[in-house]
Amino acid sequence: MREIQASSITDKVREMCISANVVLPGDVSARIKACHDSEPWPGAKDTLAKLIENMNIAREDSVPICQDTGLTWVGVELGQDAHVVGGGLYDAINEGVRRGYVEGYLRKSVVADPLRRKNTGDNTPAVISVEIVPGDKLAITVGPKGAGSENMSRIAMFPPSKGEKGVKEFVVESVAIAGPNPCPPIVVGVGIGGTFDKVALLAKKAVMRPVDVRSGDPYYAAMEAELLDRVNALGIGPQGFGGKTTALAVNIETWPTHIACLPVAVNINCHVARHVTAVL
Amino acid sequence: MSVKNVTAPITRDVARSLRAGDAVLLSGYIYTARDAAHARLIELDAKGGAMPFEIKDSVIYYVGPTPAKPGHVIGSAGPTTSYRMDAYAPRLIELGMTGMIGKGKRSQEVVDSMKKYGAVYFGAIGGAAALIAKRITACEPVCYEDLGAEAINRLTVKDFPVTVVIDSLGNNLYETGVKEYLAGL
């Protein structure tokens, strides 16, 4: 059994919270630049140029790309032959979030209770998803998630008769309804299958997947490409002012489901699609 | 594209002269307020209290910045989504506010108030928070400091880049911009 110190988890999460908010992942920045180069609509091209200028300023000045430094989503893949010592896993992650947000001059955007709404003051707690996997490593993904795009996300429990056509229509309709609100160009994370709770997590995992990684299943890889074309044909464009670049990517994650179910979830991310992964 | 230079506070006449699609460089001073501050302003107004800053001709920026690093005037400061302020905006327009800066759609009630009294809705680029912060030259607290990032501050801005999204006639760039792009295909 390999031992992993809780303090090393805290240190790594602290560092990732800061770096994720200051430096856009390479897959996202490269896609925004490519979209800028291929955007035919002048106003949209100008907006994309400003987004590139903004990401450069953030990196050079070590300041957050966006003022909404998010609720911290943390995905953990814990090897079954690894053992966390010197403290609890959840406590170690939350301590890393606390230090990262306080010491990194990041905004504290978490309220302790959804109705009584008092700010916790340190951006904790994170939303943490843990999976046990083979091996003795600990993989941590930190994805600060902004609310403007999170609020535009949707879920549907379709009957199986809705089929592929109904699922695709729901995805395109969700992007159309969101319009300018989630800060396009967006990343569209789609979950299909499982149960009511599982499908939302699938959509979250989809939105955290790099924009240049397609589904490993050719059937869904083709659907991702088709949906990206359909979403970009809506004409919403960067910031909703019109243009080709409405989305940077459509990512789909799936799971087996019940004979009577066809759950679909659409989790939307803004163009500041932050995600960083480290392996301990 | 021509760019209009506008100085805030903005009179009703100037607000009425702007058109959806206009690129504007805004200078002067504006006030920050988002969800919690709006709720307090409207609660105060309902009790008959006076606004804690000059609301007449004012421009409110929907923003909750990150904490300023040492040596910086303000942290990253891009717009938040505006519809969450739709319940409060009509009363503030009635009280004299002439400009709002945010991003995303507005309700018909807000647009009706803008048309009735003469006000303009600017869009700032959502997510361009580091770039926008460079155009803010001063940040002074006004009230509600206990709200942290949601406190009301008075910002001095120089050439703050915004676009008129909805004008006082009800023209809406979110509708016309998409239509024009699709018509040009």
Interface residues (C-beta under 8 A of the other chain):
Chain A: W41 P42 G43 A44 D46 T47 K50 L51 E53 N54 M55 I57 A58 D61 S62 V63 P64 I65 C66 Q67 D68 T69 Y105 L106 R107 K108 S109 R117 N119 G121 A147 G148 N151 G179 P180 N181 C183 L234 G235 I236 G237 Q239 G240 F241 G242 G243 K244 C270 H271 V272
Chain B: M1 A36 V63 G64 P65 T66 P67 A68 K69 H72 G75 S76 A77 G78 T80 T81 Y83 K103 G104 K105 G123 I125 G126 G127 A128 A129 A130 L131 A133 K134 G148 A149 P161 T163 L173 Y174 T176 G177 V178 K179 E180 Y181 L182 G184 L185
